[in-house]
Amino acid sequence: MRLGEKLGKAIDMSRSLAHGRDIFDTKIKWAVVGLALLTVVVLGVLMVHRAAFSTELNSDFITYRAAGWAVLTGSDIYKVQNPRGWPYVYPPPFAILMTPFAEMSAFTASVIWYLLSVILVVSSVQMSVTMVRSALGRFGRNPFWLYALPFAMVLLWVGQGAVEGQATILTLWLLMLALYRSQRGRDIAGGAALACAALLKVFPLALLAYFLREKRWRLIMAAITALIVGGIALPALVYGWQRNLTYWQEWIAVVAQPSLEDRAPRLQSDVTDRVFSPDNPRNQALQAVLWRLGAETQARSLTATVGLMMVLAMLVSSRRMQSQPDLINATAWLVWLLVIAPVSHFHYHMLVLWPMTVLAFLALVNTDSLLRTLARVTLVVYLLASICTLALPHLQYVGLLCWTTTALWVVLLFVAARYKTDPEVLTTGHRETVESQGRRHVTAGIVESIKGIGVSLGG
């Protein structure tokens, strides 16, 4: 009788503890969701205040609206500035996209722009998680933390971009869309999305090297066609052929050439100089960091050398890998963009969302212990480096975020190599899930059997 009662109480206690853990986990998740919603509201208030009510109007979105208004009035889009002197530095097609916002009030336009930014961020996270789960396998558990953890890694950069009304969030979404469509074999849609991203910020065009290595000819041709149509043909319907070509020439002279120089000369204003100059500590591109550390004359050549070595390393790595882990190699190419781009401000680093999703998957799934530990350490180090970068200006000057991003690239290559060395380790995680579920079923059966025995003894 006593034995049966003790066994029954032990089993009831274990079930109660498991139920308590489930309740605690649910509360934690709701707390995270609540904090996320509060963050969205706070960032939205800050963004709208800066764009519509601040006397300084220190928002990039105001510049975008000014460019859209210049399109409507026939003014030169590269002569307009916001009240703080920020000039328009994007290619001509983006100014056309901003014309509807120019016709709205500042308050209405900023609210709609912010809501669109939130939707694009959510969609980017969704596509990133979907790509990782389809390439590395079923997650085998509630994917809540697979969504939350990567977003937490880039929250600082997404938040900064959202508050400043940056178009980088749109660039992030277009890049995720390009990779998402290409992963599903829809090369035409993927190429068109990549071209649209390049018509906002040109550096995503470097990803064509990755697709060239993959021999994705349809995607490459679709991207080139979309660049011609979206950059030349369609804008010419608004600007006219001659004026559109003039705008492109002006953009090359005002934006492209200065951004590639070792030190950008003063263009239209002191603000423009701070945007492109390597003196700006917010610029965490390798070329700018090397310039600040004393390699003024060698910065460009050193960056080109390092960038070429990184490309060769990725090509060698991809040759040794099977097709399944190519996702990891693709994330390394995305990180490579941030390192070798001539300009890489803080908010550009929201583009590591996809690599962080890969690392979060490895950190949460029962895979190779070495890779799981490496992924967890990398996530923690990157988060700490991001916080320290924002908090300590001296670390901005020496390029802590740049070096951390470079280290992230090394980690991704190591993960890809480890995948090839032991392909059973980083499979979908499905095998581990099935085995763990099987063990739980067996354990539950044993427990029920013991309980039955206890009841019998008690009888």
N, C-alpha and C positions, 0 to 999 in steps of 0.2 A: 504493500500500500504506500509506504513512504517513498520507495524507489520510483514508483509511477508518478506520484505527485511531484517529486523533485524534477524528474525529466520533463513533465508537462510545464512546470513553472519556468524551467530554463528555456524551453522552446518558446513559450509566450514572451519571455523577456527579450530573447533575440529578435523576435518579430517586432516587438515594441520599439527596440532600438533602431531597427531598420526603418520602421515607419517614422520615427523621430528624425532620422537623418534625411529622409525624403522631404519631410516638412521643412526642415532647416534649409535644405538645398533650394526648395521652392521659394522660401522667403528671401534667400540671397538673390535669386534670379529676379524676383519682383523688385527688390531694392536696386539692382543694377538697371532694370528697365526704367524705374522711377528716376534714378539719377541721370540716365540718358535723356529722358524727356525734359528734365529740368535744364540740362545742358543745352538742349536744342532751343528752349525758350530763352535762356540767358544770352546765348550767342545771337539769336535772332534780334533781341532787343538792342544789343550792342551794334549789330550790323545796321539796322534801320536808323538808329540814333546817329551813327557816323555818316550815313548816306543822305539822310533827310533832315536832320535837326541840328547837327553839330555846326558850330560857327566856322570851324576849320574845314569841314567837309573832307576829312582825310580818308577817303574811300576810293579804291580803284574803280568801283562801279560808277561813280560820278563821271570819271573819264570816259568810260564806255558809253554812257548816255550822251556825253558831249560829242563823241565821234558819231553816234547815231543821228544826233541833231545836225551835224555838219553834212551828213549824207542827204538829209531832208532839205536843207537849205542850199546845197550845192557848194559849200565851203570846203576848204582843204582839210581833210581829216587829220593830217599830220601837223597842222598848225593849232589845233584846239588843245586846251588845257583845262584842268579843273581849277577851282579857286586856290589850291595850294601850289599850282604850277606843274602838276603831273601831266605829261603829254601822252598822247595815244601812241603805243608802240607795237600794236598787233598788225597782222597783215590786213589788206583792204577788205576781204570778205566778212570779217568779224564785225566791222562797223555797220555793214548792211543788216546783220543779224540783230543789232542793237537798236534799230530804228523804232520798233514798237515800244520799247522802253522809253525812248526819247519823247514820245508823244504822251506818255503818262506823267502824272505828278511824281515828284521824287519819292514820296511816301509809298504810293501804290507800286511804283516800279521796284523799289528796294524790297518791299514785302514779297512780291511775286518772284523776284530774283533769288531771294533767300529760300523761299519754299521750293523753288526748282533745284537749288543747290542741295537741300536736304534730301529730296527725292533722288537726285543723281548719286549722292553718297550711299543711300540705302541700296539702290540698284547696283552700285559698284561692289558693295560688300556681298550682296546676293550672288552676283556673277562670279566673284572671286572664290567664294566657298563652293559654289556649284562646280567650277572648273577643278578645284583641288579634290573634291570628293569623287568626281567622275574619273580623274586620272590616278589618284592614289587609292581609291576604293571607298567602300561604305564606311562611314564613321563608327557605326556599331553602337551608338548611344545618342542621347539627346544632343543635337548639334549646337545648343545654345552657346556654349563657351567657344565653339569654333567660329561663331559670328562675333562674339563679344571681345575675345582676346586680341585678334588682329586689329580690330577697330580701335581698341584702347591703345595699341602701339603707335597709331598714327593720329590719335585724337588731337594732339597739340598742333600738328601741321594742318589738319582739316579745320580745326577751330580757327586758327589764324587766317587761313584762306577764306573761310566763310565770313568772318567779321570784317575783313578788308574788302569783301565783295569780289574776290579774285575769280578769274576764269579758269584757274588751275583745276578746280573741281570738275568742270566740263571736260577738260583734257583728260583727267583721270577716268571719267566715265567712258569717253570715246576709246581710250586705250583698252580698258576692260572689255568693252564691246567688241573691239577688233580681235582681241585674243580669244574671247568667248566664242565668237562666230568662227574663227579659224580653227579652234579646237573641234568644232562640230562639222568641219568640212565645208562650211559656207564661205568660200574664199572671196567671192565678189562682195558680200556684205562686210566681211572682215577687212578687205582692202579699202573699201569706201570709208569705213570708220577710221582706219589708220590715217587716211588722207585728210579727213576732217580734223583729226587731232593735230596733224602737221600744219594745217592752215590756221591753227591757233598758236601753237608753239612748235617751231620747226624741228626741234631735236628728236621727236618721236620718229622722224624719217629714218633715223639710224637703225631702227628695228627691221628695216628692209634687209639689212645684212643677215639677220637671223633667218628671215623667211627665204632669203636667197640660199643660205646654207641648207635649208629644209627643202629646197627645190619646189617652192609653192609658187609656180609661175603664174597661175591664174590670179592669186592674191596680189602679186607684185604688179601685174598688168592692170588689175582693177584699181589699185592704189594710184598708179601713174595716170590712168584715165580720169579718176576722180579728182586728182590734183589739177589736171588741165581744165576739166569742166568747172570745178568749184573755185579754182583760183583765177581762171582767165575768162571762160565763156560766160558763166552766169553773172559774175560781177560786171562784165561789159554791158549787160543788158540794163544795168542801173547807172553805172558811171559813164558808159561809152567806152569804145575800144581804146582810144588814145589816152583818155584820162586814167583808165584802169592800169595801163602800162606805165604811165607816169607815176601813179601811186606806188606800184611795185618798185620802180627805180628809186623812189623817195624812201621807201621802207628799207631797201638794201643799204642806202647811204646813211640813213638815220639810225637803223637798228642792227641790221645783220653785220655790217662791217665793224662798227665799234665794239660789238659783243665778242668779236673774234680777236681783237687786238689785245696785246699784253696789258695795256692800260687805256681805257676808253677816254678819248678826249671829251671836253665839254661840248655838248651838242646843243640842246635847246635851253637847258636850265641846269641848276645845281642838282635838282632832284634826278634828272636823267643821268647825270654823272654818277650819282650814288647807286642807281640801278645797275649800271653796267660796269662800273669800276671795280677792280679787285680790292680796292681799299675798303669796300663795304663788307663788314664782317658777317653780314647775313648771307653773303654769297659763299656757299660751301662747295663750289666746284673745285676740282683738284687744281686747275690752272690758277684760280684766284688765290687759293690757299698757299700754293708754292710761291706765288708773287709776294704775298704778305710775309712769308718766312724768309725772304731775301733773294729768291731766285728770279729777279725781275726779267732778266734777259733770256733765261733758260726755261721759264715757266711753260711757254707754249710747246717747245720741243720735248720737254720732259713729259708733259701731259700726253702728247702724241705717242711717245714711246711707250708709256705705261698703258695707254689705251690700246695700242696695237698688241702688246704682250697679253693683255687681258682677253682680247679677241682670239689670239692664237690658243690661249689656254682653254677657252670655251669651245673652240673648234676641235681641239684634241680630245677634250672631255666628251663631246658629243659623238665623236667617232667610236669611242669605247663603250658607249651606252646603248642599251636596247631602246626600242621606241617608247616603252611605257613610261620611263622616268624622264622623258624629254621635257616634261612640264618644269622640272626643277632647273634644267638648263635654260629654259625660257625666262624663268624668274631672274637668273643671273644676268641675262642680257638686259632686263629691265633695270636692274640695279646699276649695271655698267653705264647706262644712259645718264644717271644722276651724277656719276663720278666724272665722266669725260665731257659733259655739256659745258659750254663756256660760261653759262650762268645757271646756278642751282641754288635759288633762295630757299629759305626754310620751308615754305609751303609746297615747294616742288616735291618734298620728301613724303608727301602723302602717297606718292606712286609706289612706295614699298608695301602698300596694302596687300598685294598679291603674294610677294615673298613672305610676308609675315603670316599669311594664312597657311602657307606650306609649313612653316616652322611651328605654327600652332597645332596643326594636324599631327606632326611628329611628336610634339610635346604632350599631347593629350591621349594619343593612341598607344597601346602596348606594343611598341615596335622594338627594334634594337636598343638596348639600354644606353649604348654610347650615343646614338643619334638622339634619343629622347633627352638625355642629359645635355647634350650640346645645344639642342633646340631651346630648351628651357633657359640655359645660361645666356644664349644669344638674345632671347626675348628680354630678359631682365637687364642685360648690359645695354641693349639698344634703348630701352625705356629710360634708364638712368642717364645715359648719354644725352638723350633728348631733353630731359629736364635740366641737366647741368648746362647744356648749350644755351637754353633760354635764360637761365638764372645767372650765369657767369659770363660777362662780355669777353673776358680774356680767353675763355675757351672757344668762343666764337671766332676770335681773331686767329687762333692757331689751327682752327678747322677740326674741332673734335667730331662734329657731325660728319664731315667728309671722311675722316679716317674710320669712323665707326661704320659708315656705309661701305667703305672699301673692305673692311673686315667681314661685313655681312655677305659681300660678294664671295669672299674666300670660303665662308661657311657653306654657302649654297653649292659651290663647286665640290667641296668635300662631301656633302650629303649626296650629290649626284654620283661621285666616285664610289662612295660606300654602297649606294644602291646597286651599282654594277658589280661590285666585288661580292656582295651577298644578296642576290635578288630575292631570296626568301624573306629577308628581314623587312624590307619596305614594300611588301605586297600590299594588297588593299587594306589590310587590317581585318579583313573578313574572316580569315582563318582563326586569328586570335579571338575574334568575337564569338565565332561559332564554338570554339573550344571552351571559352569561358562560360558561355551559355550552357553548354553540355555539362560542365562541372557543376554549375549551379543546380541544374535539374537533378543530377546524381545526388548532390548534397541534400537537396530538398527531399528526394526519395528516401535517403538514409534516415533523415530526421523524422519523417513521417513513420518509417518503419519502427524506429526506436520508440516513438511516442505510442505506436500501437502496442509494442511489447510492454511498455510501461503500464498502459491501461490494462493489458491482460494480466500482468503481475498484480496490479492493484485489485483486479477482480478476484 
